[in-house]
Amino acid sequence: MKRNSLRTHVRSIAGLAPNGLITARIGLMRVAVMFLLLLMLAAGLPAQVTTHPVDWVGGDVFAATGSGGAYQVWHSANPSAANPTYAQYSNSPINDGTANGGMTTGGATGGCGFDLAYRFFGTNVTNTFVDRYSIANAHPLVQQLANSSTGHASQSVALDAKTNLFIGYATGVSGGFGTIEQWVKNTTTGLYEFGTGTGPGKSFSVPVDGTAGPGWIDLATDGHTIFYTSQTRKIYKFNSSVAVSASNPVVWADLSTLTGQNKFGTLYAIKILGPSYDGTDGVLVADKGNVKLIRTSGGAAGGTIITPVPVFTFGSLANLQALTLDSFSPLTTFWVGDASAITNNLLRFNKSTGTTEAKISTGTGVGGVCLDAGFNGAELAFQPSTPIPNFQTSPPFILTPPTQSNPTSNTVSFTSPFTGAILTATLPNLQNNVTVTIRDSLVDSSVALSDPTVFAVNPGAPTGTVVPGNMPCDQTLTTLKGFSGTCEVLAFEANPNSGFDLPNIIIDKPTSAADESTPNLHLLSNLDEDGTDGVINYPTISKNCVLTVNPQKSNNNFQICSFSPADGTVFTKSAKTSTITFTLDVAAKGQCGNNQTTPNFLKPLLLIVQLQTPDPVTGITPAPVSIPVLIAGKSGGPPVMPLSGNTYQLQVKTIDIPAGFTYLATVIDLSGTIPSISSHFSFQ
């Protein structure tokens, strides 16, 4: 009998368990190995995800498009190409209306951003909301933040690498001031909160030199210095870690001191440039008729503007307000959008070569833009004491349809440079070539906390089942490597995301790691879907998404007394083994053998995966394959073990369990009362 490990197929955050193995089946997505593993399962999807849209991936472009509280989402099959083409996702645009859990029926949208777990944050300027969307499902709202002070017209957001979210408000207040708010993430509930005094969150009344507020903000590498504009000619620098005073904020640069046409304009979105991301390398700013690169004599401290000022113009586009840096080439490339034009009004531009590399026609004005995986300086500065830089991207893996001579050409294996965790993904029934990219990073543990609501999308889970949320990320592997307080996030992305069945994904601990015993690990996809289909001490999943491994809390007042078949049981295929009976005995803590203490409210979901063997030619071991659990004596119905007498048991047909393989049977309690448990069995 094995406990605390798991297999899942998903894109999520991952963690470890005694034998260090987790498997799952998921649709393509991002994986967080914090482990943050995110993925979807092929079977038993809840109603909320029955028609599961494509998950977002790195480089996707989010464009604020006028009214409706909406963002268009544009995808390229090869965003790192010199001249990529983009098309909207089938479920684009997304919006924050009442159908998605929001409180609006419209409103103009503005700036946006992502946290380090790839969660998307948008703004509704008209209604003064900041919206946090779900990564997966139909992208409903997880939280909608209303202003809690004097701020109105939330125009942009900036997140640090931990728990802080800053909001810039576009409406000024009397006396030449405007509002920036700081919201703080509650690491228990996962929600952002605002307060006064010693409570979480702050409101800052900062100076502006016009009637508009500090609507456009960006966060510097230290996580508390904010650069902002207010639709005039000045760029301000504000230290949010100390009180507002006569010397804080300061005017970092004043464009009214320039000569000629550069003296005039209106400043909107601003982005601090790297590699320093503190002002040393300057800033890019949308100046209505053009984009300017501003550097000062004092570098990060500000001062006299260095001339000549690089100015970038874009033909007839004359109302440039939206601006962001590219996800893959932030040092050289940016995106700019026009708030009035409707054709070729969102552009990707390389300032090093002076060329426009991509054009998007949104059909409406662009009020803000951000890119998936387009992190700001404060986020990029998160660097645990590793010998290699954080935020690693794998070389492209080209997977091809398997052949007799190369049966594992549809399988990819990636070893984390941070923890040594091994991610293996197999694309079943692959019909065409697919390029797989894996993004790997370490994040603060607060970032990898699961969403408050987690849907059970394990194979066979009853439709609509919700399991306890706010699961912390597992830190076993990161701690073993000396990265205390961090988790690992893996983003598993495939282009094209078609031509294969739901992927099988397994995450295993490195062979060098000591045996560990992290209890009740689950493999989550996109922070809100539990696709675990097996536990050996590490979970597995399947899907195209963000993956994380998160331990689920259980009730210590109960204990597992036994689970059968016992680990290592060998069956001989015959008429007598046309079915297998799985049993689970549970009792109050310390009361095994006392049948009067069996809890009658558990929901033990039985899962079975077929373990694969290494290919003799390539040495590659494909990810485990999920096996449908066929209940004997009835047709259909989820494989949840019913209570019979004082034992939970389920009789399973073996028609889909062929001889010659080893299998892993796992029970996951959908009520969250007892930890997961598993055992191996085989057929001869």
C-alpha positions as CSV (number, residue, x, y, z in Angstrom):
1,M,0.0,0.0,0.0
2,K,1.5,3.3,-1.1
3,R,0.5,6.7,0.2
4,N,1.2,10.3,-0.7
5,S,2.3,10.0,-4.3
6,L,0.3,10.7,-7.4
7,R,0.2,10.6,-11.1
8,T,-1.6,13.2,-13.1
9,H,-1.8,14.5,-16.6
10,V,-2.0,18.3,-16.6
11,R,-0.3,21.7,-16.8
12,S,0.1,22.7,-13.2
13,I,2.3,23.2,-10.2
14,A,4.0,20.0,-9.0
15,G,5.1,18.7,-5.6
16,L,6.6,15.5,-4.2
17,A,5.6,12.5,-2.3
18,P,7.5,9.5,-0.9
19,N,8.3,7.9,-4.2
20,G,8.3,11.2,-6.0
21,L,6.0,10.4,-8.8
22,I,2.8,12.2,-10.1
23,T,0.9,11.4,-13.3
24,A,-2.1,12.9,-15.1
25,R,-3.9,13.4,-18.4
26,I,-4.4,16.9,-19.5
27,G,-5.1,19.2,-22.4
28,L,-2.2,21.4,-23.3
29,M,-1.4,24.2,-20.8
30,R,1.1,25.6,-18.4
31,V,2.8,23.6,-15.7
32,A,3.9,25.0,-12.5
33,V,6.3,22.9,-10.6
34,M,6.4,24.7,-7.3
35,F,5.4,22.6,-8.0
36,L,2.5,24.1,-10.0
37,L,1.1,21.5,-12.4
38,L,-2.0,22.4,-14.5
39,L,-3.8,20.1,-16.9
40,M,-7.2,18.7,-17.9
41,L,-8.3,15.1,-18.1
42,A,-9.9,13.4,-21.1
43,A,-12.7,11.9,-19.1
44,G,-15.2,13.1,-16.6
45,L,-14.9,16.8,-17.1
46,P,-17.2,18.9,-14.9
47,A,-20.0,20.9,-16.4
48,Q,-17.9,24.0,-16.1
49,V,-15.3,22.6,-18.5
50,T,-17.2,20.3,-20.7
51,T,-16.6,22.6,-23.7
52,H,-13.0,23.3,-22.7
53,P,-11.5,26.3,-24.6
54,V,-7.9,26.4,-25.5
55,D,-5.7,27.5,-22.6
56,W,-3.6,30.6,-23.0
57,V,0.2,30.2,-23.6
58,G,3.2,32.4,-23.5
59,G,3.3,35.2,-26.0
60,D,-0.5,35.4,-26.4
61,V,-1.6,39.1,-26.9
62,F,-4.4,40.6,-24.7
63,A,-5.9,43.7,-26.2
64,A,-8.3,46.0,-24.3
65,T,-10.9,46.7,-26.9
66,G,-13.3,49.5,-26.1
67,S,-16.6,48.7,-24.5
68,G,-18.1,45.5,-23.1
69,G,-15.6,45.0,-20.4
70,A,-13.7,42.9,-22.9
71,Y,-10.2,41.8,-23.9
72,Q,-9.4,40.2,-27.3
73,V,-6.9,37.3,-27.0
74,W,-4.7,36.7,-30.0
75,H,-2.5,33.7,-30.6
76,S,0.4,32.9,-32.9
77,A,1.6,29.4,-33.7
78,N,5.2,30.8,-33.7
79,P,5.3,34.0,-31.7
80,S,9.1,34.1,-31.6
81,A,9.3,34.2,-35.4
82,A,10.6,37.3,-37.2
83,N,7.2,38.0,-38.7
84,P,4.5,35.9,-36.9
85,T,0.8,36.0,-37.8
86,Y,-1.9,36.1,-35.2
87,A,-5.5,35.0,-34.9
88,Q,-8.1,35.3,-32.2
89,Y,-8.9,32.3,-30.1
90,S,-12.4,30.9,-30.7
91,N,-13.5,32.0,-27.3
92,S,-12.2,35.6,-27.7
93,P,-13.0,38.1,-26.5
94,I,-13.3,37.5,-22.8
95,N,-15.2,39.9,-20.5
96,D,-16.0,40.6,-16.9
97,G,-19.8,40.6,-17.3
98,T,-22.3,39.0,-15.0
99,A,-22.2,35.7,-16.9
100,N,-18.6,35.3,-15.8
101,G,-19.2,36.2,-12.2
102,G,-18.6,39.9,-12.6
103,M,-20.9,42.8,-11.8
104,T,-20.9,44.8,-15.0
105,T,-22.7,44.8,-18.3
106,G,-20.0,46.8,-20.1
107,G,-17.4,49.4,-19.7
108,A,-14.1,50.3,-21.4
109,T,-11.0,48.2,-20.5
110,G,-7.4,49.4,-20.1
111,G,-4.0,48.1,-19.0
112,C,-3.5,44.6,-17.8
113,G,-0.8,42.2,-16.5
114,F,0.1,38.7,-15.4
115,D,1.5,37.3,-12.1
116,L,4.3,34.7,-12.1
117,A,1.8,31.8,-12.1
118,Y,0.4,33.2,-15.4
119,R,-2.9,34.5,-13.9
120,F,-4.4,37.3,-16.0
121,F,-5.4,40.6,-14.4
122,G,-7.5,43.1,-16.4
123,T,-9.1,46.4,-15.7
124,N,-12.5,47.9,-16.3
125,V,-11.8,51.6,-16.5
126,T,-15.5,52.7,-16.7
127,N,-16.7,50.8,-13.7
128,T,-13.4,51.0,-11.6
129,F,-12.8,47.3,-11.3
130,V,-9.7,45.1,-11.5
131,D,-10.6,41.6,-12.7
132,R,-8.6,38.4,-12.1
133,Y,-9.6,35.7,-14.6
134,S,-9.3,32.0,-14.4
135,I,-6.6,30.6,-16.6
136,A,-8.7,27.6,-17.7
137,N,-12.4,26.7,-18.3
138,A,-14.4,29.5,-19.9
139,H,-12.1,32.0,-18.1
140,P,-14.6,33.2,-15.5
141,L,-13.6,35.7,-12.9
142,V,-11.9,34.4,-9.8
143,Q,-12.1,37.8,-8.1
144,Q,-13.3,41.3,-8.9
145,L,-11.7,44.1,-7.0
146,A,-13.6,47.4,-6.6
147,N,-11.8,50.6,-5.6
148,S,-11.5,51.0,-1.8
149,S,-10.4,54.6,-1.5
150,T,-10.7,57.8,-3.6
151,G,-9.5,56.1,-6.8
152,H,-11.7,56.1,-9.8
153,A,-11.2,54.7,-13.3
154,S,-8.8,51.8,-12.7
155,Q,-6.5,52.1,-15.8
156,S,-3.5,49.8,-15.2
157,V,-2.0,47.2,-12.8
158,A,1.4,46.1,-11.7
159,L,2.2,43.0,-9.7
160,D,5.4,42.2,-7.7
161,A,6.9,38.8,-7.4
162,K,5.0,38.0,-4.2
163,T,1.7,39.3,-2.7
164,N,1.4,42.9,-3.9
165,L,-0.9,44.3,-6.6
166,F,-0.7,48.0,-7.5
167,I,-3.5,49.8,-9.3
168,G,-3.2,53.2,-11.1
169,Y,-6.4,55.3,-11.3
170,A,-7.0,57.6,-14.2
171,T,-9.3,60.1,-12.5
172,G,-7.5,62.9,-10.5
173,V,-8.8,64.4,-7.3
174,S,-8.9,68.0,-6.3
175,G,-5.6,69.8,-5.4
176,G,-3.5,68.2,-8.1
177,F,-3.4,64.6,-6.8
178,G,-4.4,61.2,-7.9
179,T,-4.6,57.7,-6.4
180,I,-2.5,54.6,-6.5
181,E,-3.7,51.6,-4.4
182,Q,-1.7,48.7,-3.1
183,W,-3.7,45.4,-2.5
184,V,-2.2,42.5,-0.7
185,K,-2.8,38.8,-1.3
186,N,-4.2,36.8,1.6
187,T,-2.0,33.7,1.6
188,T,-4.7,31.7,3.3
189,T,-7.7,32.5,1.0
190,G,-5.7,33.4,-2.1
191,L,-7.7,36.6,-2.6
192,Y,-6.4,40.2,-2.7
193,E,-7.4,42.4,0.2
194,F,-7.4,46.2,0.9
195,G,-7.4,47.9,4.3
196,T,-6.2,50.9,6.3
197,G,-3.8,51.4,9.1
198,T,-2.1,48.1,10.0
199,G,-4.4,46.1,7.8
200,P,-3.5,44.8,4.3
201,G,-3.4,47.3,1.5
202,K,-2.7,51.0,1.2
203,S,-3.9,54.0,-0.7
204,F,-1.4,56.6,-1.9
205,S,-2.5,60.2,-2.9
206,V,0.3,61.2,-5.2
207,P,0.9,64.5,-7.0
208,V,0.0,65.0,-10.7
209,D,0.5,68.1,-12.9
210,G,-2.9,68.0,-14.5
211,T,-6.5,66.9,-14.0
212,A,-5.9,63.3,-14.7
213,G,-4.7,60.8,-12.2
214,P,-1.7,58.4,-12.2
215,G,-3.5,56.0,-14.5
216,W,-0.5,54.4,-16.2
217,I,2.0,52.7,-13.8
218,D,4.9,50.3,-14.0
219,L,6.9,48.6,-11.2
220,A,10.6,48.7,-10.9
221,T,12.9,45.8,-10.0
222,D,12.9,46.5,-6.3
223,G,9.1,45.8,-6.1
224,H,8.1,49.1,-4.5
225,T,9.3,51.9,-6.9
226,I,6.6,52.9,-9.2
227,F,7.0,55.0,-12.4
228,Y,3.8,56.7,-13.5
229,T,2.3,59.2,-16.0
230,S,-0.9,61.3,-15.8
231,Q,-1.6,62.4,-19.4
232,T,0.7,65.4,-19.2
233,R,4.5,65.8,-20.0
234,K,6.0,64.5,-16.7
235,I,7.1,61.0,-15.7
236,Y,7.1,60.5,-11.9
237,K,9.0,58.1,-9.7
238,F,7.3,57.0,-6.5
239,N,8.7,54.9,-3.6
240,S,5.7,53.2,-2.2
241,S,7.6,51.7,0.8
242,V,7.7,55.1,2.5
243,A,5.1,57.9,3.0
244,V,4.2,60.5,0.4
245,S,6.2,63.7,1.1
246,A,7.6,66.7,-0.6
247,S,10.5,64.6,-1.9
248,N,8.4,61.5,-2.7
249,P,7.4,61.1,-5.5
250,V,9.9,63.0,-7.7
251,V,9.7,64.1,-11.3
252,W,11.9,61.5,-13.0
253,A,11.8,63.3,-16.4
254,D,9.9,66.3,-17.7
255,L,9.3,66.1,-21.5
256,S,8.2,69.7,-21.6
257,T,11.9,70.7,-21.4
258,L,12.5,69.1,-24.8
259,T,12.6,71.2,-28.0
260,G,10.6,71.1,-31.2
261,Q,7.7,68.7,-31.6
262,N,9.1,66.5,-28.8
263,K,8.0,69.2,-26.3
264,F,4.3,68.5,-27.1
265,G,2.2,65.4,-26.6
266,T,0.3,63.4,-24.0
267,L,1.9,60.6,-22.0
268,Y,0.0,57.4,-21.5
269,A,1.4,53.8,-20.9
270,I,4.9,53.5,-19.6
271,K,7.3,50.5,-19.4
272,I,10.6,50.5,-17.5
273,L,13.4,49.0,-19.7
274,G,15.8,46.3,-18.8
275,P,18.1,44.7,-18.1
276,S,18.1,46.9,-15.0
277,Y,14.4,47.7,-14.9
278,D,15.0,50.5,-12.5
279,G,15.3,53.5,-14.8
280,T,19.0,53.1,-15.5
281,D,18.2,51.8,-19.1
282,G,15.4,54.3,-19.5
283,V,11.7,53.9,-20.1
284,L,9.4,53.6,-23.1
285,V,6.4,55.8,-23.1
286,A,3.4,56.1,-25.4
287,D,3.2,59.8,-26.3
288,K,0.0,59.7,-28.4
289,G,1.6,60.5,-31.8
290,N,4.6,58.3,-31.2
291,V,6.6,56.2,-28.7
292,K,9.6,57.7,-27.1
293,L,12.6,56.1,-25.4
294,I,13.5,58.4,-22.5
295,R,16.9,58.2,-20.6
296,T,18.1,60.7,-18.1
297,S,21.4,62.1,-16.9
298,G,20.8,60.6,-13.5
299,G,19.8,57.2,-14.7
300,A,17.6,55.5,-12.1
301,A,17.4,58.7,-10.1
302,G,16.1,60.8,-13.0
303,G,17.1,64.3,-14.2
304,T,17.8,66.0,-17.5
305,I,16.6,64.0,-20.5
306,I,19.4,62.7,-22.7
307,T,19.1,63.9,-26.2
308,P,18.6,63.1,-29.0
309,V,15.5,61.2,-27.9
310,P,14.7,58.1,-30.0
311,V,11.2,58.6,-31.4
312,F,9.2,55.8,-33.1
313,T,6.3,56.7,-35.3
314,F,3.8,54.3,-37.0
315,G,2.3,55.9,-40.1
316,S,-1.2,57.2,-39.6
317,L,-1.5,55.9,-36.0
318,A,-1.9,59.1,-34.0
319,N,-3.6,58.1,-30.7
320,L,-1.1,55.7,-29.2
321,Q,-2.0,54.9,-25.6
322,A,-1.4,51.2,-25.1
323,L,2.2,49.9,-24.7
324,T,3.9,46.8,-23.4
325,L,7.2,44.8,-23.8
326,D,7.4,41.6,-25.7
327,S,7.4,38.4,-23.7
328,F,10.3,36.8,-25.5
329,S,12.5,39.8,-26.5
330,P,11.7,42.5,-23.9
331,L,15.1,44.2,-24.3
332,T,14.5,45.0,-28.0
333,T,10.8,44.6,-28.9
334,F,7.6,46.2,-27.8
335,W,3.9,46.3,-28.7
336,V,1.9,49.5,-29.2
337,G,-1.8,50.1,-29.7
338,D,-3.9,52.9,-31.1
339,A,-7.0,53.9,-29.2
340,S,-8.8,55.3,-32.3
341,A,-7.7,53.3,-35.4
342,I,-9.3,49.9,-36.1
343,T,-7.1,48.5,-38.8
344,N,-3.5,47.4,-38.2
345,N,-3.8,49.2,-34.9
346,L,-1.8,46.9,-32.7
347,L,1.8,46.4,-33.7
348,R,4.9,44.5,-32.6
349,F,8.0,46.7,-33.2
350,N,11.7,45.9,-32.9
351,K,13.5,49.1,-31.8
352,S,16.9,47.7,-32.6
353,T,16.1,47.0,-36.2
354,G,13.5,49.7,-36.6
355,T,11.0,47.3,-38.2
356,T,7.4,46.4,-37.5
357,E,7.3,42.6,-37.1
358,A,3.6,41.9,-36.7
359,K,0.3,43.7,-37.2
360,I,-3.1,43.0,-35.7
361,S,-6.4,44.6,-36.7
362,T,-8.7,44.6,-33.7
363,G,-11.6,46.3,-35.4
364,T,-11.9,48.7,-32.5
365,G,-9.6,51.0,-30.5
366,V,-7.0,49.5,-28.2
367,G,-7.1,50.9,-24.7
368,G,-4.4,48.6,-23.2
369,V,-2.2,45.6,-24.1
370,C,-0.2,42.9,-22.2
371,L,1.3,39.6,-23.1
372,D,1.1,36.2,-21.4
373,A,4.5,35.6,-19.8
374,G,5.2,39.3,-20.3
375,F,6.5,40.0,-16.7
376,N,7.5,43.3,-15.4
377,G,10.9,44.2,-13.8
378,A,9.8,43.4,-10.3
379,E,8.7,39.9,-11.3
380,L,11.7,39.2,-13.4
381,A,13.9,40.3,-10.5
382,F,12.8,37.3,-8.5
383,Q,16.0,35.3,-8.4
384,P,16.6,32.7,-5.7
385,S,20.3,31.9,-5.1
386,T,20.6,29.6,-8.1
387,P,23.7,29.4,-10.2
388,I,21.5,29.9,-13.3
389,P,19.1,32.7,-14.1
390,N,15.4,32.2,-13.2
391,F,12.9,31.9,-16.0
392,Q,14.3,29.2,-18.2
393,T,12.8,28.2,-21.6
394,S,13.5,24.8,-23.1
395,P,14.7,24.5,-26.7
396,P,11.8,23.5,-28.9
397,F,11.0,19.8,-28.9
398,I,9.7,18.5,-32.2
399,L,7.4,15.6,-31.6
400,T,6.3,13.5,-34.6
401,P,3.8,10.6,-35.1
402,P,5.4,7.4,-33.8
403,T,6.6,4.7,-36.2
404,Q,7.6,1.1,-35.7
405,S,11.2,2.1,-35.7
406,N,10.7,5.1,-33.3
407,P,7.6,4.3,-31.1
408,T,8.4,7.1,-28.7
409,S,8.8,10.0,-31.1
410,N,5.6,11.4,-29.5
411,T,7.2,11.6,-26.1
412,V,9.3,14.4,-24.6
413,S,11.3,14.4,-21.4
414,F,12.4,17.6,-19.6
415,T,14.7,17.8,-16.5
416,S,14.3,20.9,-14.4
417,P,17.6,22.8,-14.1
418,F,16.5,24.0,-10.7
419,T,15.3,20.9,-8.9
420,G,16.1,18.0,-11.2
421,A,12.4,17.1,-11.4
422,I,11.6,15.1,-14.5
423,L,8.6,16.0,-16.6
424,T,7.6,13.4,-19.3
425,A,4.8,14.1,-21.7
426,T,3.3,11.8,-24.3
427,L,0.9,13.0,-27.0
428,P,-1.3,9.9,-27.7
429,N,-2.5,9.3,-31.3
430,L,-0.3,12.1,-32.7
431,Q,-1.2,12.8,-36.3
432,N,1.1,15.7,-37.1
433,N,4.3,17.3,-36.0
434,V,4.0,19.4,-32.9
435,T,6.5,21.8,-31.3
436,V,6.6,21.6,-27.5
437,T,8.0,24.3,-25.3
438,I,8.5,24.1,-21.6
439,R,9.0,27.2,-19.4
440,D,10.4,26.6,-16.0
441,S,10.8,29.1,-13.1
442,L,10.9,29.4,-9.4
443,V,8.3,31.5,-7.6
444,D,7.5,32.7,-4.1
445,S,5.2,30.1,-2.5
446,S,2.4,32.6,-2.2
447,V,2.2,32.8,-6.0
448,A,1.5,29.1,-6.3
449,L,-1.4,28.8,-3.9
450,S,-4.3,27.2,-5.7
451,D,-7.5,29.1,-6.5
452,P,-10.2,29.2,-3.8
453,T,-12.3,26.9,-6.0
454,V,-10.8,23.7,-7.5
455,F,-12.8,21.5,-9.9
456,A,-12.3,17.7,-9.8
457,V,-11.5,16.8,-13.4
458,N,-10.0,13.4,-12.6
459,P,-11.0,10.6,-14.9
460,G,-14.5,9.5,-13.9
461,A,-15.1,12.3,-11.3
462,P,-18.8,13.2,-11.1
463,T,-19.6,16.2,-13.2
464,G,-19.4,19.5,-11.3
465,T,-17.5,18.1,-8.3
466,V,-15.6,20.8,-6.4
467,V,-12.7,19.8,-4.0
468,P,-11.3,22.0,-1.2
469,G,-9.3,24.9,-2.7
470,N,-6.5,27.2,-1.5
471,M,-4.0,24.3,-1.6
472,P,-0.5,25.4,-0.8
473,C,2.2,24.5,-3.3
474,D,4.6,21.7,-2.5
475,Q,8.1,22.8,-1.6
476,T,9.8,19.4,-1.1
477,L,12.1,19.5,-4.1
478,T,12.9,23.2,-3.9
479,T,13.8,22.9,-0.2
480,L,16.0,20.0,-1.0
481,K,17.9,22.2,-3.4
482,G,18.2,25.1,-0.9
483,F,15.4,27.3,-2.4
484,S,13.4,27.7,0.8
485,G,10.0,29.4,0.5
486,T,9.8,28.8,-3.3
487,C,7.9,26.5,-5.6
488,E,8.6,25.5,-9.2
489,V,6.2,26.5,-12.0
490,L,6.3,24.7,-15.4
491,A,4.4,25.9,-18.4
492,F,3.8,23.1,-20.9
493,E,2.9,24.5,-24.3
494,A,2.3,22.8,-27.7
495,N,2.0,24.4,-31.2
496,P,-0.2,23.5,-32.9
497,N,-2.5,22.5,-30.0
498,S,-4.2,19.9,-32.2
499,G,-3.7,16.6,-33.9
500,F,-3.5,14.4,-30.8
501,D,-5.5,13.1,-27.9
502,L,-5.2,14.6,-24.4
503,P,-1.6,14.4,-23.3
504,N,-0.3,12.1,-20.6
505,I,2.1,13.9,-18.3
506,I,4.1,12.5,-15.4
507,I,6.4,14.4,-13.0
508,D,8.9,12.5,-11.1
509,K,11.5,13.5,-8.5
510,P,15.2,13.3,-9.5
511,T,17.0,10.0,-8.8
512,S,19.4,11.9,-6.6
513,A,16.7,13.2,-4.2
514,A,16.3,11.5,-0.9
515,D,13.1,9.6,-0.3
516,E,10.5,12.0,1.0
517,S,7.0,11.6,2.4
518,T,4.9,14.6,1.5
519,P,1.3,13.6,2.2
520,N,-1.6,13.8,-0.1
521,L,-0.1,15.4,-3.2
522,H,-2.4,16.5,-6.1
523,L,-1.5,17.6,-9.5
524,L,-3.4,20.8,-10.4
525,S,-3.8,22.4,-13.8
526,N,-4.1,26.1,-14.2
527,L,-4.5,26.4,-10.4
528,D,-8.1,25.4,-10.4
529,E,-8.4,21.9,-11.8
530,D,-7.4,18.7,-10.1
531,G,-6.6,16.1,-12.8
532,T,-4.7,13.7,-10.6
533,D,-5.1,10.1,-11.9
534,G,-2.4,8.4,-9.9
535,V,-0.2,8.9,-6.8
536,I,3.0,7.1,-6.0
537,N,4.2,10.1,-4.0
538,Y,4.2,12.4,-6.9
539,P,1.2,13.3,-9.1
540,T,0.6,13.0,-12.8
541,I,-1.8,14.8,-15.2
542,S,-2.6,15.5,-18.8
543,K,-3.2,18.8,-20.7
544,N,-1.8,22.0,-22.2
545,C,-1.6,24.4,-19.3
546,V,0.2,25.6,-16.2
547,L,1.0,22.7,-13.9
548,T,1.5,22.7,-10.1
549,V,1.8,20.0,-7.4
550,N,-0.2,21.0,-4.3
551,P,-0.8,18.9,-1.2
552,Q,-4.4,18.8,-0.2
553,K,-5.2,19.0,3.5
554,S,-7.0,16.0,5.1
555,N,-8.8,15.4,8.4
556,N,-6.3,14.0,10.9
557,N,-9.3,12.6,12.9
558,F,-9.6,9.7,10.5
559,Q,-7.0,7.2,9.2
560,I,-6.8,4.6,6.4
561,C,-6.7,1.1,7.8
562,S,-6.2,-0.8,4.6
563,F,-6.5,-0.7,0.8
564,S,-6.6,-3.7,-1.5
565,P,-5.5,-5.3,-3.7
566,A,-2.2,-5.1,-1.7
567,D,0.7,-3.5,-3.3
568,G,2.5,-5.9,-5.7
569,T,-0.4,-8.2,-6.2
570,V,-0.1,-10.3,-9.4
571,F,-3.2,-11.6,-11.1
572,T,-3.4,-14.3,-13.8
573,K,-5.7,-13.3,-16.7
574,S,-8.6,-15.8,-16.7
575,A,-12.4,-16.0,-16.4
576,K,-12.0,-15.9,-12.7
577,T,-10.3,-12.5,-12.9
578,S,-12.8,-10.9,-15.2
579,T,-13.4,-8.5,-12.3
580,I,-11.3,-7.2,-9.5
581,T,-12.7,-6.0,-6.2
582,F,-11.1,-2.9,-4.7
583,T,-11.7,-2.3,-1.0
584,L,-10.9,0.6,1.3
585,D,-11.2,0.5,5.1
586,V,-11.2,3.8,7.1
587,A,-11.8,4.5,10.7
588,A,-11.5,7.2,13.3
589,K,-7.9,7.8,14.3
590,G,-6.6,4.9,16.4
591,Q,-9.8,2.9,15.9
592,C,-8.9,0.5,13.1
593,G,-10.8,-2.7,13.7
594,N,-13.7,-0.8,15.3
595,N,-16.4,-1.0,12.6
596,Q,-18.5,1.5,14.4
597,T,-16.2,4.4,13.6
598,T,-16.3,4.1,9.7
599,P,-17.1,7.6,8.3
600,N,-20.1,7.4,5.9
601,F,-19.5,10.6,4.0
602,L,-16.3,9.9,2.0
603,K,-16.2,10.0,-1.8
604,P,-13.4,7.7,-2.7
605,L,-12.7,8.0,-6.5
606,L,-10.9,5.0,-7.9
607,L,-8.3,5.7,-10.6
608,I,-6.2,3.3,-12.6
609,V,-3.2,4.0,-14.9
610,Q,-1.1,1.6,-16.9
611,L,2.7,2.1,-16.3
612,Q,4.9,2.0,-19.4
613,T,8.3,0.4,-19.9
614,P,11.3,2.0,-21.6
615,D,11.6,1.7,-25.3
616,P,14.5,-0.8,-25.9
617,V,15.9,1.4,-28.7
618,T,15.6,5.0,-27.4
619,G,15.5,4.2,-23.7
620,I,12.6,6.7,-23.4
621,T,9.7,5.7,-21.1
622,P,6.3,7.1,-22.2
623,A,4.1,8.7,-19.6
624,P,1.5,6.4,-17.9
625,V,-1.8,5.8,-19.7
626,S,-5.1,6.4,-17.9
627,I,-7.4,3.3,-17.9
628,P,-11.2,3.8,-17.9
629,V,-12.6,2.2,-14.7
630,L,-15.5,0.0,-15.8
631,I,-17.8,-0.8,-13.0
632,A,-19.1,-4.4,-12.9
633,G,-22.8,-5.2,-12.8
634,K,-23.9,-1.8,-14.1
635,S,-23.2,0.6,-17.0
636,G,-22.0,4.1,-16.6
637,G,-21.7,6.0,-13.4
638,P,-18.6,7.5,-11.8
639,P,-16.2,5.1,-10.2
640,V,-16.8,6.4,-6.7
641,M,-16.5,3.5,-4.2
642,P,-19.8,3.0,-2.3
643,L,-19.9,2.1,1.4
644,S,-21.0,-1.5,1.9
645,G,-21.4,-2.5,5.5
646,N,-18.3,-0.9,7.0
647,T,-16.1,-1.1,3.9
648,Y,-15.9,1.1,0.8
649,Q,-15.6,-1.2,-2.2
650,L,-16.0,-1.4,-5.9
651,Q,-16.0,-4.3,-8.4
652,V,-14.2,-3.4,-11.6
653,K,-14.2,-5.1,-15.0
654,T,-10.8,-6.1,-16.3
655,I,-11.8,-6.1,-20.0
656,D,-9.7,-2.8,-20.5
657,I,-6.9,-4.0,-18.3
658,P,-4.7,-6.2,-20.6
659,A,-2.1,-8.7,-19.4
660,G,1.6,-8.0,-19.5
661,F,1.5,-4.6,-17.8
662,T,1.9,-3.2,-14.3
663,Y,-0.9,-0.9,-13.1
664,L,-1.2,1.7,-10.4
665,A,-4.6,2.0,-8.6
666,T,-5.2,5.2,-6.7
667,V,-8.0,6.4,-4.5
668,I,-8.6,10.1,-4.1
669,D,-11.2,11.2,-1.6
670,L,-13.3,14.0,-3.3
671,S,-14.5,15.0,0.2
672,G,-11.0,15.9,1.2
673,T,-11.3,13.9,4.4
674,I,-8.5,11.2,3.9
675,P,-5.3,11.4,2.0
676,S,-4.8,9.7,-1.4
677,I,-3.6,6.1,-1.3
678,S,-2.3,3.8,-4.1
679,S,-1.1,0.3,-4.8
680,H,0.6,-1.5,-7.8
681,F,-0.9,-4.7,-9.3
682,S,-0.1,-6.6,-12.5
683,F,-1.6,-9.1,-14.9
684,Q,0.2,-12.1,-16.3
